[in-house]
Structure formats: C-alpha cells, structure tokens
Amino acid sequence: MGLLPSKKMVRIHKEGHSFLLVLFILFLGINIIFQLSEITEFYLNIILFSSVLIFLFFLQFFRNPILTFKVDENKIISPANGKVVNIGEVYEDEYFREKKTIVSIFMSPFDVHINRNPISGIVRYYKYHKGKYLVAWHTKSSILNERTTTVIENKKITILVRQIAGFVARRIINNTKVNNQVIQSDELGFIKFGSRADIYLPLECKIKIKKGDKTIAGITEICSLN
C-alpha cells in the first residue's frame, strides 16, 4: 500500500523556518517604513499586497505535507513531486556502468520539494557533485549541474536517485549516509526551488507511469517488481 495524504494540517519544512522568519521581518519593516512615509494609500496597498503574495508563495514552497504509509517492497515509489519529463534507456556511468531505465521528474517552484526514498534498503553509495545551474529540464543537467547521487540496495533491487539543482536552485540537502538503513518514503532530502530528480532502474522494471504524468513523492508508483 502506498502513502496517503493525512487530513492533518500541513507543516512547514525545517529548511524554511529561518528563511520565512527573515522574510517576514523584512516585509514587516518595509511596510512600516512606507506607512510612515508620505506615499499615497494606493501605493501602500500595492506594497502590502505584494508583500503578502510573495510571502504566501514561499510559505507554500516550504510546505511539508503530513503523510501516513505502509512500506511495499514490490513497488518503487516516486522520489519527487512534479512532472515526468523523460523516460528512457541510458548508460549510467557513475556507479552501475551499464544501461538503465531513467525516469526524470521536474519540480516546479509550486511543487513540494521534499525528496523521498523510493525503496527501503541500505545506502551503498553517496556523492555530491559541484556543477552548473542549467534549467532543470535540460537533458544535460543530470551530468553538468550541481547534483547528488544516492544508491540504495535491498534484497530485490538496487536503485540510484540523483538530485539535480536547477537554474534557480542553489542548495541541495541530502540526509543519507553510506551504510545507513533507510525506509521507503521517508525523507531523503530537499532541493530549494526549481529542480529535478532522476531515478535509475533495472531495464526489466515494469514502468507504471508515462511522460507528462504528475507524481507525488512517496505516493506515486514508478514501477513494479511483481
């Protein structure tokens, strides 16, 4: 059984706490300063409206939906919220050094940016790569952009997840450590602003999604092992 959204209130991810506090103080100061100035009420309302709108945008960006789930060892679950922009066969040259099926998911600034473990297992490999900041949907962003590579292995399968920074993204957080046990759909990491997640799978995997589909991290089934 996959993950299900909880009916409880959505939390704010810890990565957004200090950012949102600073932003709130900044906008509060700006509005107080303009309130004490001699500009017209029309412009005061525009400044207030813009401040609220921008703050609400960042508030939704750092949202952290509360999820309940049961682990399913026969399913590989999406590592990211977003849109499937590529499904194909590629040669993976960092860890496997063989052909794999790749599924690429683009995360827009309006998607939840928490990444989750597609399977339960042991972290066999992790590496951070410095790089460029091409737009995340660019095909070469997976080898040229700032990125992380995480390999998780269990008795049934070994998969590779790659977090890729985009044109706007400037920070990738990854919580995994080599040899640690991870649980399917628990948090793997977080990428700030537009970005991408790639997952590399065995060629024999039965893909359950198609290009253009929307995915939800920890919920959407990427492929079946049955």
N, C-alpha and C positions, 0 to 999 in steps of 0.2 A: 504494500500500500504506500502511495506517495504522500508527500506533505500536503497539508490542508491549511488555508489561512485561518488564523484564530479570530474569534469575534472580539477579542480584547483590543484596547486602544493601541495604535501603532506607536512604537517608541522612536526616539532619535538615537542614531548610532553614535557611539562614543567619539568617533572621528569628527563629528560635527559639533560637539559641545563647546569647545573653546572658540571655534570659528564663528558659530552663531552668537555667542556671547559678545565677542568683539564687534561683530556686525551690528548687533542690537545697540550697543553703546555708541557706535559710530553714527548710526542713523538717528538715534535719540539726540545726540549732540548737534548734528546738522540741523534737525528740525527746531531745536531750542534756539540755536543761533539765528535762524531765519525768522522765527517767531518774534525775536527781539529787534529785528531789522525793520526797515520801512517798506518792504516789498508788499505788493497787493495781496489780498486774500486769495485771489485766483491762483497766483504762483505758489502761495503757501500750500494750497490744496494739491497742486500738481506735485510738489516736493513730497508731501505726506503720502499721497497715493503711490508715487514711485517707490518710496522707501518701503512701504508695506508690501507692494508687489514683489520687489526684489527679495525682501526677507522671506516671504512665503515661498518663493521659488527655491531658495536654498534650504528652507525648512523641509520641503518635500523631497529635495535631493538626498538629504541625510536620513530619510525615514528608514526605520528598521522594523518591518512587519513581524509580529509575533507568530510563529509557526509551530504546529504540532505535527509529528510524523512518526512513521514506523519504517525501519530500515527494510529494504527489499534487495537482497543480494542478487536477484536475477535482472535487475534494472540498473541502467546507468542514467543518472539524473543530471539535468542541466546545471552547469556551474554558474550561470548568469541569467539575469533578466535582460531581455532585449529581442532583437530581430535576427533570425538566421540569415546570414548574408553569403554563406558559402558551405557547400557540402561536396567533398571530392576526395580523390586519391592523391596523396603527396608522399614524397620521400622525406621522412623525419630524420635529420642528420645530427641532432644534438645528443640524443640518448639511445633511441632504438636503432638508428641507422638502417632503416628498412621502410618499405611502403606502409602507410597507414591511411585510414579514413579520417579526414579532418572535418570538424563541424565548427564554424566560426559564428560567434554571436556578437553583434554590435550593440553596445549600451549607449543610448542617447542620454543627454543630461536629465531627461524626465523619467528614466528608469531607475529602479532601486540598484545601487551599485555594490551591494554586498555579493561576494562570490562564495560559493558553497562547494563542499566536497561531492563529486559525482558518485563516489563509491566509498565504502568503508575499507580500511586496509592500513598498511604500513607505508610511511613516506620513505621511498627508496632514494630519492634524488631531489635536490632543490638548488636552483642557481638564479641569481639576479644579474641581469644584463643591462648595462648602460646603453643608451641609444638615442635616436632621433625622436621627433614628435610629429610624424606624418599623420594625416587623418586616419582614424582607426579602421575605416572600412577599406583602406588601400591594401591590396594584396601583399605588398612587400613590407607592410608594417609589422608582420609577425617575425621578420628576421632583421629589420632595421631599427625598429622603435625600442624605447626602454621597455623592458619586459621581465617577467619571472617565469621560470619553468619548474613545475612540481610534478613528480611522478609518484603515483600511488599504486600499490600492488596488494592483491589478496589472492586467495587460492584459485579464483576463477579467471581473473583478468588483471592486466596491468595497463593503466591509462596515464596519459600526460595532459596536464592542464597548463595553458600558457596565458598569463595575464598580460595584456598589452596596453600601454599608455597611448592615448590619442593626441590630437592636436592641442586640446585644451588641458587634458590631464597632466598633472605634474607630480603625482605621488601615487605609488603602488604600495599597498600594505599587504603582507603575506604572513599568516600566523603559523605556517607549518615549519616543522623541524625534522631533519632526517632521522629515521628510525622511530619516530613517534607514531602511535596508533591514532588514526582519525576515524570519525564516524560519518557515514553518508548524510549529507545535507546540513551538517554542522558548518559553521563559518570557516572558510578557507582564507579569506582576506577581503580587501576593499580597494576600489580604484576611484579616485576623485575625478569627477566629471567625465565627459565623453570618452569611451574606451572600448576595448574588445576582449573577449575571452575565446580562446581556441581549445578544443579538446581533441586529442588524437586517440583513435580507437583501432582495434584489430579490424582487418578487412572483412572478416566474416561476421562482424556485428550486424544485427538486423536493425537498420535505422528506422526510427518511428516518426521522424519529422521531415519537413521539406523546406527548401529555400523560401524565404518570405514569412515563415511561421514566427509567431511570437512565443517566447519561452519565459518561464518563471523559475528562478533559481531555487533548487530544492524540490520542485514540484513536477516540472515537465520531464517526461521520459524521453531521453535521447535515443537509446537503443535497448534492445532486449537480448538477454543471454540465453533465453529458452530455445 
